[in-house]
Amino acid sequence: MGSVVSSFRIWAEMVKLSHSLFALPFALIATFLAGRNIPGRGWPFLGQLGLIVVCMVSARSVAMTFNRIVDSEIDGRNPRTAIRPLPSGRLSRVAAFVMLGLSIVTFGVGCLGFFFFYENTWPIVLSGPVLLYLCFYSYCKRFTKWSHFVLGSAIAISPVASWVAISPETVGLPAVLLAVAVTCWIGGFDIIYACQDIEVDQSEQLYSLPSRLGAGVALWIARGAHVVCVGALVWLGVAAELGVFYAIGVGIAGTLLVVENSLVRAGDYRHVNLAFFTINGVVSVVLAASAITDVFL
């Protein structure tokens, strides 16, 4: 039993389970916006919220576990990532595949829950294509420098999928704007994060914007992506008729993104972790809290 618990802890470390915080708030924003269309309620059922969390965390776990398996040899040759569980040998490939299988099953069960309890067939129908696209991202760095935005679009599935799970007949512009915002937000900060691995990406003949275009150009693309992200969030407030709390949240998020982009410059990557982990975690939580508050009020 102890070895199982130990393996789970190492796996959770490997897939950065706590980083579900980045995408989950956007899924919850979509859940509550879609929940406004539930007759006689105006917000989602507690069971739907639980299933959204299960599906979101398990889908992300599938994507991250698959990515770590696919990239384990490359990670082993990168001094920054060689200490990760798979290349360092702290987690076996067999254990990683077991965790991958369990994550897939958990996601499938969550999708089935919407069918059994809420008579919504779309989640289970779309579950396969969603997982395939999430895993497809892991190969993109081998052939396109725009892989950062493929990652963003993969994570951006979460708010659209959440809306489909709650109220499929009302999916429209707000869901699309959420997806655009998440794609540009994730893509932008993934470019910032990739600046740490320019030399490794070049030696491994991998594609990333920093390694192909240089850090200076890549960081300007990241800034542009974040401008588009904030624009989509502003438009979302108008399209979804959100109020002052959401507007304040967007203002805070926009300010934090300015700070994030000012912390990292070409050749100076000392503050990447602060920009990547801390600030982005705050951005997602602030946006979710402000949007959900407006839905209730």
N, C-alpha and C positions, 0 to 999 in steps of 0.2 A: 504493500500500500504506500509505503514511504517513497519508493522509487517512482510510482505513478504521480504522486503529488509533486515530487521534485521535477519530473519531466514536464508536468503542466506549468509549473512556475517558470521553467526555462523557456518553454514554448511561448508563454505570455510575454516574457521579456523579448523574445525573438520577434514577435509580430507587433510589439509595442501596443498591447491590448488597451492601455490607458489612452492611446492616441485616437481611439474611437471618438474622443471628445471633439476632434476637429470636424468630423462630418455629421455626427449624430444630431447636434443642434439644428442643422439645416433640414435634416429629415423631420425633426419635430416641428420646425416652422411650417413645413408643408403639411404635416399631419393636422396641425391646429387650423391652418387656413382652409384645408379641405373639409375639416370637421364642421366648419360653419354651415356647410350645405346639408348636414344631417338633419332631417325634419324633426322638429320638436325639441332639439337639443342645442345646436349651435356650437358644439365641440365634440371631439371624438370620445368613444367609449374607452373605459380604462383597459379593457381587454385588447382593444386595437392598439393602444399605446404600448402595451406590453409586447405584442407581436411585432410592432415596428422596431422596438429596441432589440428583440431577439434576431430579427432578420438583418438589421443594420450591422450589429456586432459580428454575427456569424458570417455575413457576406464579406465584410472587411477582413475577417480572419482567414477566409478562403483565399482572398487575393494576396494577403501578406505572406501566408504560409507557402503558397505556390511560388511567389516571387523569391522567397528565401531559398527554396529548393532549386529553382532554375538558376539562380545567381550564386549558389554556394561556392563554386570554384573561383569565380571572379572575386567574390568577397574575400576569399582566402588569400588572394594576391594583393589585396588592398590593405595597407597598414591600418587604415581607419576602421575597416569592417572585419578584419581577420579575427577579432575577438568575439564575433557573433557566434551564437550557439552551434550552428551547423559547421562552419569552417573550422571552429576551434575544437570540435568533437564533443562538446558538452551535451549535444542532442544528436541522436542518431537519425539517419535518413528514414529508417523504418518508423521511428517515433513521429517524425515530421509528417510522413504520409498518413499515419494513423490520425494525427490531429487534423490534417487536411480533410480526411474522410468524415470525421466527426463534425467538422464545421459545415461541410456540404449537407450532411444529414440534418443538422440543426436548422440550417437555412430552409431546407425543404419542408421540415415540420412546421416552421414558422409560416411559410407561404400557405401550406395546407390549412393552417389555423384560420386564415381569412375565408377559405372555402367552407369549412365545417361550421364555423360560428357566425359568419357574416354573409355567406352565400356569394362571395366574390371570387370568381374563378381566375381573374387576371393575374394575381401574384404567382400562382402555381404554373400557369401557362407560360409566363414570361421568365420564370426562375432559371431555366436552362440558358437561354440567350444572355441573361444578365451575368451569370457566373462565367460564361465563356468570354464575354467582353472584359470582365474584371481580370481574368487570367491572361488574356491577350496582351494587356499592357506590359507584362513582364518581358515580352520579346521585342518591344518597340525600340528600346535603346540600341538594338542591334542593327536597325536600318533607317531610323529617322531622328533628326535632331529635335523634332517637335514632340518627342515622347512626353515631355512635361505636361502638355495640354491633353494628351491621350489619358494620362493619369488623372488630370483634372476632370475630364469628361466621364471617366469611369466612376469617380467619386460623386460626380454630379448626377449620376443615375439615382442616388439615394433620395433626394427630395421629390423627383418625378415619380419614382416607384412608390414612395410613401403616399403621394397624392392619389395614385392609381389604386392603392390598397384601401384607401379610406372612401374616396368618392370618384370612381373612374369616369363617370359621365360629366364631371365638371373640370376635367383637366384642360387648362388653357394657358393664356399668356402668363399669369403669375408663376405657374410651375416652370415654364420655359425660362423666365427671368431668373428664377432661383438657380436653375441649371447653368445658365450663362455666368451668373455671379460665382458659383462654386467652381466652375471650370477655370475661370480666370484667376480666382483667388488661389486655388491649389496650384495651378500651373505657374503662377508668379512666384510663390514661395518655394516651389520645387526647383525652379531655376536658381534661386538664391542658394538653396541647399547644395545644388550640384556644383557650385563654384569650388567646393572643397575637394572635388575629385577630378579636376581638369587634367592633371598629368596622368592619372590612372586611366581615365576614359580615353585619352589619346594613345597610351601604350597598349590598351586592350582593343583599340579600334572600335570603341563604342561611340554612340552618337549622343550628344547633349548640346544644348545651345552654347554654354560656356566653353566647351572644348572645341566646338566647330567655328564659332564666331568670335570667341574671346569674351572674357568676363565683362568688359566694359559694355559692349553691345548687348550681351545677354541680360545684364542688370537693367538696362534701359527698356528692354522688352518686358521684363518683369514689372517694372514701374508702369508701363503702358497697360499691361494686363490688369493691374490693380486699379487703375483709373477706370477701365471698362467695368470691373467688378463693382466699384462704388456707384457708377452710373446705372448699372442693372439693379442694384439695391434701391436706389432712389426711384427708379421707374416702377419697381415692385411696390413701393409704398403707395404710389398713385394708382396703379392698376388694381391692387388688392384693397384699396381704400383704408389703409392703415393710418394711425393717428400720430400724436405728438411723441408718445413713448418710443415708437419705432423710429421716428425721425431723429430723436436724440441718440438712439442706439446706432443708427447709420453714421451720425456725426462722430460718435466716439470711435466706431470701427474705422472710418476713414482717416481719422487722426492717427490711430494706432498703425495703420498701414503706411502712412507717411513716415512715422518713426521707424517702422520695420525696414523700409527701404533706405533710410538714411544711415542705418547701423552697419550696412555692408557695402563696401566699395571694392573695386577691382584691386586685387592684391592684399586686401585686408579683410580676413574672414574670421577675426577673433570673436565677433558677436553673432555668428550664424546661429548658434543654438538658442541664444536669447531671442533672436528674430523669428526663428523657425518654430520653436516649441512654446515659449512663454507667451509672446504677443499673439500668435495665431490662436492659441487656446482661449485667450481673453476675448479676441474678436468674435469667435463663434458663440461663446456663452453670452456675451453682451447682446448680439443680434437676436439670438433665440429668446432671451429673457424679455427684450423690448417688444419683439413681434408678438409673442404669446400673451404678454400683458395687454397689448392693444386688442387682441382677439377677445379676451375676457371682458375688457372694459367697453 
